[in-house]
Amino acid sequence: MLQVFVKKGKQYSPAVWGRTGGNGWRHTQITLWGTGLESVILKGERGRGRSGEMAVDDITLRKGTCTEEHNLRRL
C-alpha cells in the first residue's frame, strides 16, 4: 500500500491519496489546495507474505493544478 499525507501546521491530514496492490508502472498526479502546507509525506506498507516491492521515482512539486487530474483535495 502507498499513501500520501500532508502536514499543515502541527496536524497531519488523513490520506489524500492511496493505492493498494497492482503490478507494473503507475503514474498519478494530485492537486493539493490550501495554504500553510509544510510537508508531503509518502507512506509505504508491505502486506503479509514474502513478496512485495515498491519504488517511488521522480516526485515533482509544482505550483498550480495538475494537467491530468486523478484526485483533488482541498485542505
Predicted model as a PDB file, atoms N, CA, C, CB and O in Angstrom, pLDDT in the B-factor column:
MODEL        1                                                                  
ATOM      1  N   MET A   1       0.850  -1.170   0.000  1.00 85.00           N  
ATOM      2  CA  MET A   1       0.000   0.000   0.000  1.00 85.00           C  
ATOM      3  C   MET A   1       0.896   1.233   0.000  1.00 85.00           C  
ATOM      4  CB  MET A   1      -0.967  -0.002   1.221  1.00 85.00           C  
ATOM      5  O   MET A   1       1.911   1.271   0.695  1.00 85.00           O  
ATOM      6  N   LEU A   2       0.521   2.223  -0.770  1.00 89.00           N  
ATOM      7  CA  LEU A   2       1.221   3.503  -0.794  1.00 89.00           C  
ATOM      8  C   LEU A   2       0.187   4.590  -0.531  1.00 89.00           C  
ATOM      9  CB  LEU A   2       1.966   3.736  -2.165  1.00 89.00           C  
ATOM     10  O   LEU A   2      -0.867   4.620  -1.167  1.00 89.00           O  
ATOM     11  N   GLN A   3       0.493   5.481   0.409  1.00 91.00           N  
ATOM     12  CA  GLN A   3      -0.417   6.577   0.751  1.00 91.00           C  
ATOM     13  C   GLN A   3       0.350   7.894   0.776  1.00 91.00           C  
ATOM     14  CB  GLN A   3      -1.101   6.322   2.120  1.00 91.00           C  
ATOM     15  O   GLN A   3       1.558   7.922   1.013  1.00 91.00           O  
ATOM     16  N   VAL A   4      -0.371   8.980   0.529  1.00 91.00           N  
ATOM     17  CA  VAL A   4       0.184  10.329   0.588  1.00 91.00           C  
ATOM     18  C   VAL A   4      -0.579  11.114   1.643  1.00 91.00           C  
ATOM     19  CB  VAL A   4       0.108  11.037  -0.802  1.00 91.00           C  
ATOM     20  O   VAL A   4      -1.809  11.111   1.672  1.00 91.00           O  
ATOM     21  N   PHE A   5       0.174  11.791   2.516  1.00 92.00           N  
ATOM     22  CA  PHE A   5      -0.376  12.652   3.561  1.00 92.00           C  
ATOM     23  C   PHE A   5       0.278  14.023   3.434  1.00 92.00           C  
ATOM     24  CB  PHE A   5      -0.143  12.042   4.991  1.00 92.00           C  
ATOM     25  O   PHE A   5       1.343  14.147   2.829  1.00 92.00           O  
ATOM     26  N   VAL A   6      -0.342  15.043   3.992  1.00 90.00           N  
ATOM     27  CA  VAL A   6       0.289  16.359   4.074  1.00 90.00           C  
ATOM     28  C   VAL A   6       0.245  16.843   5.516  1.00 90.00           C  
ATOM     29  CB  VAL A   6      -0.411  17.378   3.130  1.00 90.00           C  
ATOM     30  O   VAL A   6      -0.615  16.447   6.303  1.00 90.00           O  
ATOM     31  N   LYS A   7       1.187  17.702   5.834  1.00 89.00           N  
ATOM     32  CA  LYS A   7       1.237  18.310   7.160  1.00 89.00           C  
ATOM     33  C   LYS A   7       0.955  19.790   7.003  1.00 89.00           C  
ATOM     34  CB  LYS A   7       2.617  18.069   7.854  1.00 89.00           C  
ATOM     35  O   LYS A   7       1.578  20.477   6.194  1.00 89.00           O  
ATOM     36  N   LYS A   8       0.011  20.265   7.787  1.00 85.00           N  
ATOM     37  CA  LYS A   8      -0.375  21.668   7.782  1.00 85.00           C  
ATOM     38  C   LYS A   8      -0.370  22.123   9.230  1.00 85.00           C  
ATOM     39  CB  LYS A   8      -1.782  21.894   7.101  1.00 85.00           C  
ATOM     40  O   LYS A   8      -1.181  21.652  10.028  1.00 85.00           O  
ATOM     41  N   GLY A   9       0.532  23.034   9.583  1.00 84.00           N  
ATOM     42  CA  GLY A   9       0.679  23.405  10.979  1.00 84.00           C  
ATOM     43  C   GLY A   9       1.234  22.231  11.755  1.00 84.00           C  
ATOM     44  O   GLY A   9       2.248  21.652  11.366  1.00 84.00           O  
ATOM     45  N   LYS A  10       0.580  21.873  12.847  1.00 85.00           N  
ATOM     46  CA  LYS A  10       1.031  20.742  13.660  1.00 85.00           C  
ATOM     47  C   LYS A  10       0.231  19.481  13.399  1.00 85.00           C  
ATOM     48  CB  LYS A  10       0.950  21.091  15.122  1.00 85.00           C  
ATOM     49  O   LYS A  10       0.413  18.477  14.087  1.00 85.00           O  
ATOM     50  N   GLN A  11      -0.652  19.521  12.411  1.00 86.00           N  
ATOM     51  CA  GLN A  11      -1.534  18.381  12.163  1.00 86.00           C  
ATOM     52  C   GLN A  11      -1.229  17.711  10.824  1.00 86.00           C  
ATOM     53  CB  GLN A  11      -2.992  18.828  12.199  1.00 86.00           C  
ATOM     54  O   GLN A  11      -0.874  18.360   9.840  1.00 86.00           O  
ATOM     55  N   TYR A  12      -1.381  16.401  10.829  1.00 87.00           N  
ATOM     56  CA  TYR A  12      -1.273  15.619   9.607  1.00 87.00           C  
ATOM     57  C   TYR A  12      -2.679  15.332   9.094  1.00 87.00           C  
ATOM     58  CB  TYR A  12      -0.482  14.298   9.849  1.00 87.00           C  
ATOM     59  O   TYR A  12      -3.598  15.094   9.878  1.00 87.00           O  
ATOM     60  N   SER A  13      -2.837  15.355   7.793  1.00 87.00           N  
ATOM     61  CA  SER A  13      -4.141  15.085   7.182  1.00 87.00           C  
ATOM     62  C   SER A  13      -4.415  13.590   7.183  1.00 87.00           C  
ATOM     63  CB  SER A  13      -4.202  15.642   5.741  1.00 87.00           C  
ATOM     64  O   SER A  13      -3.501  12.785   7.360  1.00 87.00           O  
ATOM     65  N   PRO A  14      -5.682  13.220   6.985  1.00 91.00           N  
ATOM     66  CA  PRO A  14      -5.942  11.832   6.596  1.00 91.00           C  
ATOM     67  C   PRO A  14      -5.280  11.617   5.225  1.00 91.00           C  
ATOM     68  CB  PRO A  14      -7.508  11.518   6.548  1.00 91.00           C  
ATOM     69  O   PRO A  14      -4.868  12.588   4.589  1.00 91.00           O  
ATOM     70  N   ALA A  15      -5.174  10.400   4.773  1.00 92.00           N  
ATOM     71  CA  ALA A  15      -4.557  10.130   3.471  1.00 92.00           C  
ATOM     72  C   ALA A  15      -5.295  10.907   2.383  1.00 92.00           C  
ATOM     73  CB  ALA A  15      -4.568   8.605   3.157  1.00 92.00           C  
ATOM     74  O   ALA A  15      -6.517  10.815   2.272  1.00 92.00           O  
ATOM     75  N   VAL A  16      -4.555  11.671   1.582  1.00 88.00           N  
ATOM     76  CA  VAL A  16      -5.149  12.427   0.482  1.00 88.00           C  
ATOM     77  C   VAL A  16      -5.135  11.624  -0.813  1.00 88.00           C  
ATOM     78  CB  VAL A  16      -4.410  13.747   0.285  1.00 88.00           C  
ATOM     79  O   VAL A  16      -5.799  11.985  -1.784  1.00 88.00           O  
ATOM     80  N   TRP A  17      -4.373  10.533  -0.819  1.00 87.00           N  
ATOM     81  CA  TRP A  17      -4.316   9.636  -1.959  1.00 87.00           C  
ATOM     82  C   TRP A  17      -3.777   8.299  -1.488  1.00 87.00           C  
ATOM     83  CB  TRP A  17      -3.440  10.224  -3.099  1.00 87.00           C  
ATOM     84  O   TRP A  17      -2.980   8.252  -0.551  1.00 87.00           O  
ATOM     85  N   GLY A  18      -4.192   7.221  -2.113  1.00 88.00           N  
ATOM     86  CA  GLY A  18      -3.662   5.911  -1.765  1.00 88.00           C  
ATOM     87  C   GLY A  18      -3.908   4.898  -2.867  1.00 88.00           C  
ATOM     88  O   GLY A  18      -4.835   5.033  -3.666  1.00 88.00           O  
ATOM     89  N   ARG A  19      -3.060   3.884  -2.895  1.00 86.00           N  
ATOM     90  CA  ARG A  19      -3.226   2.780  -3.847  1.00 86.00           C  
ATOM     91  C   ARG A  19      -2.737   1.506  -3.182  1.00 86.00           C  
ATOM     92  CB  ARG A  19      -2.450   3.048  -5.184  1.00 86.00           C  
ATOM     93  O   ARG A  19      -1.719   1.501  -2.490  1.00 86.00           O  
ATOM     94  N   THR A  20      -3.475   0.427  -3.401  1.00 83.00           N  
ATOM     95  CA  THR A  20      -3.120  -0.869  -2.844  1.00 83.00           C  
ATOM     96  C   THR A  20      -3.003  -1.875  -3.974  1.00 83.00           C  
ATOM     97  CB  THR A  20      -4.162  -1.334  -1.797  1.00 83.00           C  
ATOM     98  O   THR A  20      -3.886  -1.969  -4.827  1.00 83.00           O  
ATOM     99  N   GLY A  21      -1.923  -2.618  -3.978  1.00 76.00           N  
ATOM    100  CA  GLY A  21      -1.753  -3.695  -4.944  1.00 76.00           C  
ATOM    101  C   GLY A  21      -1.484  -3.206  -6.346  1.00 76.00           C  
ATOM    102  O   GLY A  21      -1.334  -2.009  -6.590  1.00 76.00           O  
ATOM    103  N   GLY A  22      -1.424  -4.157  -7.266  1.00 73.00           N  
ATOM    104  CA  GLY A  22      -1.181  -3.841  -8.660  1.00 73.00           C  
ATOM    105  C   GLY A  22       0.213  -4.232  -9.089  1.00 73.00           C  
ATOM    106  O   GLY A  22       1.103  -4.436  -8.264  1.00 73.00           O  
ATOM    107  N   ASN A  23       0.387  -4.333 -10.381  1.00 73.00           N  
ATOM    108  CA  ASN A  23       1.682  -4.679 -10.956  1.00 73.00           C  
ATOM    109  C   ASN A  23       2.042  -3.664 -12.020  1.00 73.00           C  
ATOM    110  CB  ASN A  23       1.669  -6.106 -11.546  1.00 73.00           C  
ATOM    111  O   ASN A  23       1.166  -3.072 -12.650  1.00 73.00           O  
ATOM    112  N   GLY A  24       3.316  -3.469 -12.214  1.00 70.00           N  
ATOM    113  CA  GLY A  24       3.782  -2.604 -13.285  1.00 70.00           C  
ATOM    114  C   GLY A  24       3.884  -1.148 -12.860  1.00 70.00           C  
ATOM    115  O   GLY A  24       3.621  -0.798 -11.710  1.00 70.00           O  
ATOM    116  N   TRP A  25       4.268  -0.311 -13.810  1.00 70.00           N  
ATOM    117  CA  TRP A  25       4.466   1.108 -13.550  1.00 70.00           C  
ATOM    118  C   TRP A  25       3.131   1.819 -13.395  1.00 70.00           C  
ATOM    119  CB  TRP A  25       5.280   1.749 -14.674  1.00 70.00           C  
ATOM    120  O   TRP A  25       2.162   1.501 -14.084  1.00 70.00           O  
ATOM    121  N   ARG A  26       3.089   2.751 -12.513  1.00 76.00           N  
ATOM    122  CA  ARG A  26       1.898   3.574 -12.292  1.00 76.00           C  
ATOM    123  C   ARG A  26       2.310   5.040 -12.310  1.00 76.00           C  
ATOM    124  CB  ARG A  26       1.197   3.209 -10.941  1.00 76.00           C  
ATOM    125  O   ARG A  26       3.435   5.385 -11.949  1.00 76.00           O  
ATOM    126  N   HIS A  27       1.394   5.889 -12.730  1.00 79.00           N  
ATOM    127  CA  HIS A  27       1.631   7.330 -12.767  1.00 79.00           C  
ATOM    128  C   HIS A  27       0.395   8.016 -12.218  1.00 79.00           C  
ATOM    129  CB  HIS A  27       1.959   7.826 -14.217  1.00 79.00           C  
ATOM    130  O   HIS A  27      -0.728   7.639 -12.555  1.00 79.00           O  
ATOM    131  N   THR A  28       0.589   9.009 -11.385  1.00 82.00           N  
ATOM    132  CA  THR A  28      -0.560   9.765 -10.893  1.00 82.00           C  
ATOM    133  C   THR A  28      -0.160  11.202 -10.628  1.00 82.00           C  
ATOM    134  CB  THR A  28      -1.133   9.124  -9.618  1.00 82.00           C  
ATOM    135  O   THR A  28       1.018  11.509 -10.449  1.00 82.00           O  
ATOM    136  N   GLN A  29      -1.136  12.068 -10.604  1.00 83.00           N  
ATOM    137  CA  GLN A  29      -0.944  13.471 -10.254  1.00 83.00           C  
ATOM    138  C   GLN A  29      -2.010  13.842  -9.241  1.00 83.00           C  
ATOM    139  CB  GLN A  29      -1.013  14.399 -11.516  1.00 83.00           C  
ATOM    140  O   GLN A  29      -3.156  13.403  -9.340  1.00 83.00           O  
ATOM    141  N   ILE A  30      -1.626  14.650  -8.269  1.00 84.00           N  
ATOM    142  CA  ILE A  30      -2.547  15.066  -7.214  1.00 84.00           C  
ATOM    143  C   ILE A  30      -2.444  16.583  -7.070  1.00 84.00           C  
ATOM    144  CB  ILE A  30      -2.227  14.340  -5.854  1.00 84.00           C  
ATOM    145  O   ILE A  30      -1.342  17.118  -6.952  1.00 84.00           O  
ATOM    146  N   THR A  31      -3.570  17.274  -7.077  1.00 84.00           N  
ATOM    147  CA  THR A  31      -3.585  18.704  -6.795  1.00 84.00           C  
ATOM    148  C   THR A  31      -3.994  18.898  -5.340  1.00 84.00           C  
ATOM    149  CB  THR A  31      -4.552  19.466  -7.760  1.00 84.00           C  
ATOM    150  O   THR A  31      -5.042  18.415  -4.911  1.00 84.00           O  
ATOM    151  N   LEU A  32      -3.171  19.601  -4.594  1.00 83.00           N  
ATOM    152  CA  LEU A  32      -3.449  19.909  -3.192  1.00 83.00           C  
ATOM    153  C   LEU A  32      -3.721  21.398  -3.080  1.00 83.00           C  
ATOM    154  CB  LEU A  32      -2.264  19.483  -2.264  1.00 83.00           C  
ATOM    155  O   LEU A  32      -2.881  22.221  -3.445  1.00 83.00           O  
ATOM    156  N   TRP A  33      -4.891  21.740  -2.578  1.00 77.00           N  
ATOM    157  CA  TRP A  33      -5.276  23.138  -2.426  1.00 77.00           C  
ATOM    158  C   TRP A  33      -5.162  23.534  -0.966  1.00 77.00           C  
ATOM    159  CB  TRP A  33      -6.712  23.380  -2.947  1.00 77.00           C  
ATOM    160  O   TRP A  33      -5.455  22.735  -0.077  1.00 77.00           O  
ATOM    161  N   GLY A  34      -4.741  24.750  -0.718  1.00 76.00           N  
ATOM    162  CA  GLY A  34      -4.709  25.259   0.644  1.00 76.00           C  
ATOM    163  C   GLY A  34      -3.433  26.023   0.910  1.00 76.00           C  
ATOM    164  O   GLY A  34      -2.482  25.966   0.130  1.00 76.00           O  
ATOM    165  N   THR A  35      -3.422  26.729   2.005  1.00 79.00           N  
ATOM    166  CA  THR A  35      -2.240  27.477   2.397  1.00 79.00           C  
ATOM    167  C   THR A  35      -1.628  26.824   3.626  1.00 79.00           C  
ATOM    168  CB  THR A  35      -2.586  28.962   2.672  1.00 79.00           C  
ATOM    169  O   THR A  35      -2.304  26.104   4.361  1.00 79.00           O  
ATOM    170  N   GLY A  36      -0.363  27.077   3.839  1.00 80.00           N  
ATOM    171  CA  GLY A  36       0.305  26.573   5.026  1.00 80.00           C  
ATOM    172  C   GLY A  36       0.704  25.112   4.961  1.00 80.00           C  
ATOM    173  O   GLY A  36       1.013  24.519   5.995  1.00 80.00           O  
ATOM    174  N   LEU A  37       0.708  24.506   3.767  1.00 82.00           N  
ATOM    175  CA  LEU A  37       1.148  23.123   3.650  1.00 82.00           C  
ATOM    176  C   LEU A  37       2.659  23.077   3.873  1.00 82.00           C  
ATOM    177  CB  LEU A  37       0.763  22.523   2.258  1.00 82.00           C  
ATOM    178  O   LEU A  37       3.416  23.733   3.157  1.00 82.00           O  
ATOM    179  N   GLU A  38       3.089  22.311   4.850  1.00 84.00           N  
ATOM    180  CA  GLU A  38       4.501  22.278   5.211  1.00 84.00           C  
ATOM    181  C   GLU A  38       5.239  21.071   4.652  1.00 84.00           C  
ATOM    182  CB  GLU A  38       4.639  22.296   6.699  1.00 84.00           C  
ATOM    183  O   GLU A  38       6.405  21.182   4.271  1.00 84.00           O  
ATOM    184  N   SER A  39       4.582  19.925   4.596  1.00 89.00           N  
ATOM    185  CA  SER A  39       5.253  18.696   4.186  1.00 89.00           C  
ATOM    186  C   SER A  39       4.312  17.802   3.407  1.00 89.00           C  
ATOM    187  CB  SER A  39       5.798  17.952   5.397  1.00 89.00           C  
ATOM    188  O   SER A  39       3.099  17.810   3.618  1.00 89.00           O  
ATOM    189  N   VAL A  40       4.891  17.033   2.507  1.00 90.00           N  
ATOM    190  CA  VAL A  40       4.182  15.962   1.818  1.00 90.00           C  
ATOM    191  C   VAL A  40       4.851  14.676   2.261  1.00 90.00           C  
ATOM    192  CB  VAL A  40       4.210  16.134   0.238  1.00 90.00           C  
ATOM    193  O   VAL A  40       6.066  14.528   2.124  1.00 90.00           O  
ATOM    194  N   ILE A  41       4.071  13.745   2.790  1.00 91.00           N  
ATOM    195  CA  ILE A  41       4.605  12.514   3.372  1.00 91.00           C  
ATOM    196  C   ILE A  41       4.127  11.323   2.553  1.00 91.00           C  
ATOM    197  CB  ILE A  41       4.176  12.366   4.858  1.00 91.00           C  
ATOM    198  O   ILE A  41       2.933  11.194   2.281  1.00 91.00           O  
ATOM    199  N   LEU A  42       5.050  10.455   2.161  1.00 92.00           N  
ATOM    200  CA  LEU A  42       4.722   9.202   1.480  1.00 92.00           C  
ATOM    201  C   LEU A  42       4.896   8.073   2.478  1.00 92.00           C  
ATOM    202  CB  LEU A  42       5.618   8.978   0.212  1.00 92.00           C  
ATOM    203  O   LEU A  42       5.921   7.978   3.153  1.00 92.00           O  
ATOM    204  N   LYS A  43       3.888   7.218   2.565  1.00 91.00           N  
ATOM    205  CA  LYS A  43       3.941   6.081   3.484  1.00 91.00           C  
ATOM    206  C   LYS A  43       3.730   4.807   2.677  1.00 91.00           C  
ATOM    207  CB  LYS A  43       2.867   6.211   4.621  1.00 91.00           C  
ATOM    208  O   LYS A  43       2.695   4.633   2.034  1.00 91.00           O  
ATOM    209  N   GLY A  44       4.711   3.924   2.715  1.00 88.00           N  
ATOM    210  CA  GLY A  44       4.611   2.648   2.024  1.00 88.00           C  
ATOM    211  C   GLY A  44       4.533   1.521   3.034  1.00 88.00           C  
ATOM    212  O   GLY A  44       5.283   1.504   4.010  1.00 88.00           O  
ATOM    213  N   GLU A  45       3.637   0.585   2.807  1.00 84.00           N  
ATOM    214  CA  GLU A  45       3.462  -0.552   3.704  1.00 84.00           C  
ATOM    215  C   GLU A  45       3.405  -1.823   2.889  1.00 84.00           C  
ATOM    216  CB  GLU A  45       2.189  -0.398   4.562  1.00 84.00           C  
ATOM    217  O   GLU A  45       2.667  -1.917   1.908  1.00 84.00           O  
ATOM    218  N   ARG A  46       4.187  -2.796   3.301  1.00 78.00           N  
ATOM    219  CA  ARG A  46       4.156  -4.095   2.636  1.00 78.00           C  
ATOM    220  C   ARG A  46       3.120  -4.967   3.313  1.00 78.00           C  
ATOM    221  CB  ARG A  46       5.548  -4.775   2.661  1.00 78.00           C  
ATOM    222  O   ARG A  46       3.024  -4.995   4.540  1.00 78.00           O  
ATOM    223  N   GLY A  47       2.357  -5.668   2.523  1.00 72.00           N  
ATOM    224  CA  GLY A  47       1.347  -6.562   3.078  1.00 72.00           C  
ATOM    225  C   GLY A  47       1.981  -7.834   3.623  1.00 72.00           C  
ATOM    226  O   GLY A  47       3.202  -7.988   3.609  1.00 72.00           O  
ATOM    227  N   ARG A  48       1.153  -8.724   4.094  1.00 73.00           N  
ATOM    228  CA  ARG A  48       1.647 -10.000   4.604  1.00 73.00           C  
ATOM    229  C   ARG A  48       2.194 -10.846   3.464  1.00 73.00           C  
ATOM    230  CB  ARG A  48       0.532 -10.759   5.347  1.00 73.00           C  
ATOM    231  O   ARG A  48       1.780 -10.707   2.313  1.00 73.00           O  
ATOM    232  N   GLY A  49       3.101 -11.697   3.793  1.00 68.00           N  
ATOM    233  CA  GLY A  49       3.673 -12.572   2.771  1.00 68.00           C  
ATOM    234  C   GLY A  49       5.109 -12.189   2.481  1.00 68.00           C  
ATOM    235  O   GLY A  49       5.645 -11.229   3.035  1.00 68.00           O  
ATOM    236  N   ARG A  50       5.715 -12.963   1.599  1.00 66.00           N  
ATOM    237  CA  ARG A  50       7.129 -12.786   1.312  1.00 66.00           C  
ATOM    238  C   ARG A  50       7.389 -11.809   0.178  1.00 66.00           C  
ATOM    239  CB  ARG A  50       7.745 -14.104   0.983  1.00 66.00           C  
ATOM    240  O   ARG A  50       8.473 -11.232   0.098  1.00 66.00           O  
ATOM    241  N   SER A  51       6.430 -11.617  -0.682  1.00 68.00           N  
ATOM    242  CA  SER A  51       6.678 -10.737  -1.827  1.00 68.00           C  
ATOM    243  C   SER A  51       6.150  -9.340  -1.532  1.00 68.00           C  
ATOM    244  CB  SER A  51       6.020 -11.302  -3.108  1.00 68.00           C  
ATOM    245  O   SER A  51       5.341  -9.133  -0.628  1.00 68.00           O  
ATOM    246  N   GLY A  52       6.618  -8.424  -2.295  1.00 68.00           N  
ATOM    247  CA  GLY A  52       6.143  -7.054  -2.158  1.00 68.00           C  
ATOM    248  C   GLY A  52       7.289  -6.078  -2.258  1.00 68.00           C  
ATOM    249  O   GLY A  52       8.021  -5.861  -1.292  1.00 68.00           O  
ATOM    250  N   GLU A  53       7.441  -5.497  -3.410  1.00 74.00           N  
ATOM    251  CA  GLU A  53       8.468  -4.487  -3.620  1.00 74.00           C  
ATOM    252  C   GLU A  53       7.798  -3.236  -4.147  1.00 74.00           C  
ATOM    253  CB  GLU A  53       9.571  -4.987  -4.597  1.00 74.00           C  
ATOM    254  O   GLU A  53       6.790  -3.289  -4.852  1.00 74.00           O  
ATOM    255  N   MET A  54       8.390  -2.106  -3.783  1.00 77.00           N  
ATOM    256  CA  MET A  54       7.823  -0.839  -4.201  1.00 77.00           C  
ATOM    257  C   MET A  54       8.967   0.139  -4.423  1.00 77.00           C  
ATOM    258  CB  MET A  54       6.808  -0.297  -3.150  1.00 77.00           C  
ATOM    259  O   MET A  54       9.970   0.114  -3.708  1.00 77.00           O  
ATOM    260  N   ALA A  55       8.809   0.990  -5.407  1.00 79.00           N  
ATOM    261  CA  ALA A  55       9.777   2.051  -5.651  1.00 79.00           C  
ATOM    262  C   ALA A  55       9.008   3.320  -5.984  1.00 79.00           C  
ATOM    263  CB  ALA A  55      10.769   1.671  -6.802  1.00 79.00           C  
ATOM    264  O   ALA A  55       7.974   3.280  -6.650  1.00 79.00           O  
ATOM    265  N   VAL A  56       9.522   4.431  -5.517  1.00 83.00           N  
ATOM    266  CA  VAL A  56       8.932   5.732  -5.817  1.00 83.00           C  
ATOM    267  C   VAL A  56      10.014   6.549  -6.524  1.00 83.00           C  
ATOM    268  CB  VAL A  56       8.405   6.462  -4.506  1.00 83.00           C  
ATOM    269  O   VAL A  56      11.094   6.769  -5.976  1.00 83.00           O  
ATOM    270  N   ASP A  57       9.719   6.985  -7.720  1.00 82.00           N  
ATOM    271  CA  ASP A  57      10.679   7.736  -8.533  1.00 82.00           C  
ATOM    272  C   ASP A  57      10.057   9.034  -9.019  1.00 82.00           C  
ATOM    273  CB  ASP A  57      11.160   6.895  -9.730  1.00 82.00           C  
ATOM    274  O   ASP A  57       8.838   9.149  -9.148  1.00 82.00           O  
ATOM    275  N   ASP A  58      10.905   9.991  -9.281  1.00 83.00           N  
ATOM    276  CA  ASP A  58      10.524  11.210  -9.983  1.00 83.00           C  
ATOM    277  C   ASP A  58       9.341  11.943  -9.363  1.00 83.00           C  
ATOM    278  CB  ASP A  58      10.207  10.885 -11.395  1.00 83.00           C  
ATOM    279  O   ASP A  58       8.303  12.106 -10.004  1.00 83.00           O  
ATOM    280  N   ILE A  59       9.494  12.379  -8.139  1.00 85.00           N  
ATOM    281  CA  ILE A  59       8.473  13.193  -7.484  1.00 85.00           C  
ATOM    282  C   ILE A  59       8.739  14.650  -7.838  1.00 85.00           C  
ATOM    283  CB  ILE A  59       8.473  12.977  -5.928  1.00 85.00           C  
ATOM    284  O   ILE A  59       9.856  15.144  -7.685  1.00 85.00           O  
ATOM    285  N   THR A  60       7.704  15.328  -8.310  1.00 83.00           N  
ATOM    286  CA  THR A  60       7.829  16.731  -8.682  1.00 83.00           C  
ATOM    287  C   THR A  60       6.729  17.521  -7.995  1.00 83.00           C  
ATOM    288  CB  THR A  60       7.761  16.911 -10.221  1.00 83.00           C  
ATOM    289  O   THR A  60       5.561  17.134  -8.033  1.00 83.00           O  
ATOM    290  N   LEU A  61       7.101  18.627  -7.368  1.00 81.00           N  
ATOM    291  CA  LEU A  61       6.127  19.544  -6.770  1.00 81.00           C  
ATOM    292  C   LEU A  61       6.115  20.810  -7.606  1.00 81.00           C  
ATOM    293  CB  LEU A  61       6.468  19.859  -5.265  1.00 81.00           C  
ATOM    294  O   LEU A  61       7.152  21.437  -7.824  1.00 81.00           O  
ATOM    295  N   ARG A  62       4.931  21.177  -8.072  1.00 81.00           N  
ATOM    296  CA  ARG A  62       4.776  22.376  -8.899  1.00 81.00           C  
ATOM    297  C   ARG A  62       3.620  23.206  -8.387  1.00 81.00           C  
ATOM    298  CB  ARG A  62       4.556  22.005 -10.380  1.00 81.00           C  
ATOM    299  O   ARG A  62       2.662  22.683  -7.817  1.00 81.00           O  
ATOM    300  N   LYS A  63       3.719  24.483  -8.593  1.00 80.00           N  
ATOM    301  CA  LYS A  63       2.624  25.381  -8.255  1.00 80.00           C  
ATOM    302  C   LYS A  63       1.594  25.324  -9.373  1.00 80.00           C  
ATOM    303  CB  LYS A  63       3.132  26.838  -8.034  1.00 80.00           C  
ATOM    304  O   LYS A  63       1.945  25.362 -10.552  1.00 80.00           O  
ATOM    305  N   GLY A  64       0.320  25.232  -8.999  1.00 79.00           N  
ATOM    306  CA  GLY A  64      -0.751  25.191  -9.982  1.00 79.00           C  
ATOM    307  C   GLY A  64      -1.432  23.836  -9.988  1.00 79.00           C  
ATOM    308  O   GLY A  64      -1.021  22.920  -9.276  1.00 79.00           O  
ATOM    309  N   THR A  65      -2.478  23.715 -10.795  1.00 79.00           N  
ATOM    310  CA  THR A  65      -3.238  22.475 -10.849  1.00 79.00           C  
ATOM    311  C   THR A  65      -2.569  21.474 -11.783  1.00 79.00           C  
ATOM    312  CB  THR A  65      -4.676  22.748 -11.300  1.00 79.00           C  
ATOM    313  O   THR A  65      -1.800  21.848 -12.668  1.00 79.00           O  
ATOM    314  N   CYS A  66      -2.872  20.206 -11.575  1.00 76.00           N  
ATOM    315  CA  CYS A  66      -2.340  19.138 -12.417  1.00 76.00           C  
ATOM    316  C   CYS A  66      -3.031  19.141 -13.773  1.00 76.00           C  
ATOM    317  CB  CYS A  66      -2.508  17.770 -11.732  1.00 76.00           C  
ATOM    318  O   CYS A  66      -4.183  19.556 -13.900  1.00 76.00           O  
ATOM    319  N   THR A  67      -2.315  18.675 -14.771  1.00 73.00           N  
ATOM    320  CA  THR A  67      -2.896  18.601 -16.108  1.00 73.00           C  
ATOM    321  C   THR A  67      -3.785  17.380 -16.259  1.00 73.00           C  
ATOM    322  CB  THR A  67      -1.800  18.577 -17.160  1.00 73.00           C  
ATOM    323  O   THR A  67      -4.776  17.424 -16.988  1.00 73.00           O  
ATOM    324  N   GLU A  68      -3.448  16.296 -15.583  1.00 65.00           N  
ATOM    325  CA  GLU A  68      -4.269  15.075 -15.579  1.00 65.00           C  
ATOM    326  C   GLU A  68      -4.736  14.858 -14.158  1.00 65.00           C  
ATOM    327  CB  GLU A  68      -3.472  13.821 -16.117  1.00 65.00           C  
ATOM    328  O   GLU A  68      -3.971  14.388 -13.315  1.00 65.00           O  
ATOM    329  N   GLU A  69      -5.957  15.187 -13.889  1.00 54.00           N  
ATOM    330  CA  GLU A  69      -6.449  15.151 -12.518  1.00 54.00           C  
ATOM    331  C   GLU A  69      -6.924  13.766 -12.126  1.00 54.00           C  
ATOM    332  CB  GLU A  69      -7.571  16.148 -12.338  1.00 54.00           C  
ATOM    333  O   GLU A  69      -7.878  13.250 -12.707  1.00 54.00           O  
ATOM    334  N   HIS A  70      -6.273  13.162 -11.153  1.00 52.00           N  
ATOM    335  CA  HIS A  70      -6.678  11.867 -10.622  1.00 52.00           C  
ATOM    336  C   HIS A  70      -7.345  12.024  -9.270  1.00 52.00           C  
ATOM    337  CB  HIS A  70      -5.479  10.935 -10.511  1.00 52.00           C  
ATOM    338  O   HIS A  70      -8.159  11.189  -8.878  1.00 52.00           O  
ATOM    339  N   ASN A  71      -7.014  13.068  -8.568  1.00 49.00           N  
ATOM    340  CA  ASN A  71      -7.563  13.275  -7.232  1.00 49.00           C  
ATOM    341  C   ASN A  71      -7.433  14.760  -6.898  1.00 49.00           C  
ATOM    342  CB  ASN A  71      -6.830  12.382  -6.164  1.00 49.00           C  
ATOM    343  O   ASN A  71      -6.399  15.366  -7.176  1.00 49.00           O  
ATOM    344  N   LEU A  72      -8.441  15.333  -6.321  1.00 50.00           N  
ATOM    345  CA  LEU A  72      -8.442  16.741  -5.964  1.00 50.00           C  
ATOM    346  C   LEU A  72      -8.815  16.871  -4.498  1.00 50.00           C  
ATOM    347  CB  LEU A  72      -9.417  17.549  -6.862  1.00 50.00           C  
ATOM    348  O   LEU A  72      -9.889  16.425  -4.093  1.00 50.00           O  
ATOM    349  N   ARG A  73      -7.953  17.469  -3.701  1.00 52.00           N  
ATOM    350  CA  ARG A  73      -8.206  17.603  -2.270  1.00 52.00           C  
ATOM    351  C   ARG A  73      -8.044  19.061  -1.848  1.00 52.00           C  
ATOM    352  CB  ARG A  73      -7.253  16.693  -1.459  1.00 52.00           C  
ATOM    353  O   ARG A  73      -7.047  19.700  -2.182  1.00 52.00           O  
ATOM    354  N   ARG A  74      -8.999  19.570  -1.134  1.00 51.00           N  
ATOM    355  CA  ARG A  74      -8.888  20.907  -0.533  1.00 51.00           C  
ATOM    356  C   ARG A  74      -8.564  20.723   0.923  1.00 51.00           C  
ATOM    357  CB  ARG A  74     -10.199  21.747  -0.713  1.00 51.00           C  
ATOM    358  O   ARG A  74      -9.297  20.053   1.651  1.00 51.00           O  
ATOM    359  N   LEU A  75      -7.454  21.319   1.359  1.00 48.00           N  
ATOM    360  CA  LEU A  75      -7.001  21.165   2.746  1.00 48.00           C  
ATOM    361  C   LEU A  75      -6.960  22.499   3.432  1.00 48.00           C  
ATOM    362  CB  LEU A  75      -5.626  20.505   2.807  1.00 48.00           C  
ATOM    363  O   LEU A  75      -6.603  22.578   4.607  1.00 48.00           O  
TER     364      LEU A  75                                                      
ENDMDL                                                                          
END                                                                             
